[in-house]
Amino acid sequence: MARPAVRRDRLAALDGLRFLAALAVVLFHFVGQTPWAMITIWGRPYRSTFPEAHGYFAYGRLGVDLFFLISGFVICMSAWGRTPRDFFISRVTRLYPMYWIAIVVSACIIYLTDSPFGHPNPRLLFANFTMLQTPLGVDNLDSVYWTLWPELCFYLTFAVVVWKGLTYQRVVIFCGLWTVAAVLAPGAQIPLLSLMVNPTSAPYFIAGMAFYLMHRYRPTPLLWGIVAMSWLLALHFLLAPVGGRNNWDTWAPWRGWLIVVTTVFFLLIAAIALGWTRWIRWRGLTVAGTMTFPLYLLHDTIGMTIAHYYGDRVAPWALVGVTVSALIVLAYLVHRFVERPIAQAMRRWLNTAAFGLQPPTPRR
């Protein structure tokens, strides 16, 4: 294998895409949700609030798929050359501080106000704090949390490769094994296998890893083959009438647009992997990228509660514009002054902690 051309520049385009994906999901929740959800939130049918825009913004839910593509790329990139300990600390400090902050905020809104989310059993809250509510069979406190389980499974399984040491060959083998598992899981009818493999999300993570290998080493027919297979499987699960990525009972778009949008996602990541976006270096995109996770986790409960309270008193588009702008500012402030200090403190503590099975020194 030829020595890779290591590119140390920050991928600002990737940060920008991540922010756009989050913004697409945010606008979907405000403007493009199912008719029943729109009535629950806004107090009236979408035809009287967003009659023309609703159908377009409904595609914003696909921003999650772009998230998964980017995650496969970024996790592979950030884990390269790291020890399992480093990888564990980086993932824990990346996910849990902001997640716990979001749960506290959401819980305060859900349990202390007349929000459209009702008042679920407190048991749900405690399960959600673990981020393991999906295998526990417990509902998400906030609907957006569903994406965290596929991410967590990806980290857990990829940690095995990190433990062995990341190489081109090992990542390719991992992509191949995960692809096979994603193909077999639906027909195997083994719930635990499907729970861990996440077949409907797996193609995006796999393609993201293959794209990173292209970025690091150069494209090869093998890597293009992995991407092509992932693209086909992604479309298969997206268009599947039952058990796929989409619930056709609540959203039945023209299938051609689903194919177009998904293909554009793959092409955008391909452009980044091939270096076609290296000229994009605006620092603002990097800042936007840091706000993505807070914006994604905070927007739903806060935004939908605001829409529920003021939807019949303020012009819908004005309310959406002001609320989304405020959420973006809030995401930046929370990241800058809350999440980052907590993550740094947690990182310092974990860096000095002992993870071995040896007992600590006895007290005297």
C-alpha positions, 0 to 999 in steps of 0.5 A: 500500500502506498504511503497515504497523503495525510491532509491535516487541514480542517474539513470546513466543508464537512462542518458546514454540511453537518450544520445544514443537516441539523438545520434541515431536521430543525425545520422539518420539526417546525414545518414538515412533520406528519399532519397529526403532529402538526395539529398537536404542535400548532393547534391547526392543520398544516394547510392553514400554517404552511400549505405550500412549504410543508411538502418540501420541508418534510424531506428535512427528516433525511438530514439524519441520514446525512448525519450518519454519513458524516459520522462514519467519515469523522469517527474513522478520521478522529480515531486514527492513531488513537488508543482504545482509551483515547477513543473511549474518552473522546466519545464519552466526552463528546456525547454525554455532557451535551446529552445530559444537559439536553435531558435536564432542559427537556425534562424541565420543560416536559414535567414543569410546563403544559408542553405538547409532549405530555408527562411521561412516567419518571422511569423513562427519564432515568433510563434516558440518562443512560443513553441505553433506553432503546435496548431497555425497551423504553421510549425516548424522552425526546424523539430526536434521541433515537439517532443516538443508539445507532451512533452508540452501536457504531462506536462500540463495534468500531472500538474493536477495530481501534483496539486492534489498531486502525489500518486500511485493511482492518477498516475495509474488513470491518465495512465488509462484515458490517455490510453482510450483517446489515443484509442478513439481519432483517431476514434472520429475525433475531431481534438482538442482531438487528438491535446491534447492527441497525441495518437501516442506518448501517449503509450510511456509516459504512459509506462514510468510513469508505469515503474517509479511506478515499480521503486518506489513501486515494480512491480505489475500485474496492472503496468505490464498490463499498460506497456503491453497495452502501448507496444501494442498500441505503435506497433499499431500506429507504424505499422498503414498504415495511421495516425500512427507514420510512413509515409510509403510513405517515409520509408517502413522498414521491420515491424519485425525490428520495433517490435524488436526495440520498444520492446528493448526500453521497455525492457531497461526501464524495466531493469532500473525500476527493478533495474538491472542497479543500478551498473552503476554509471559512472559520465560521463553518467550523464554529457552526459545526461545533453548534450542531450537536447542541442545536440537534438535541435542544431544538425539539422540546424547546421549539415545539413547546414555543410553537404550541404556546404561540402558534395561534398568536404569532404569524407561523413563519415569523415564529419559526424564523425568530425561534430557530434563530434563537435556538442557534444562538442558544446552541452556541452559548450552551456549547461555549459556556456549558458543554465545553467546560464540562467536557474538558473537566470530564476529559481531565478526570478520565485521563487520570482515571485507571481503567484496568481491572487491578484494584486500587490501592487499599485505604490505610 
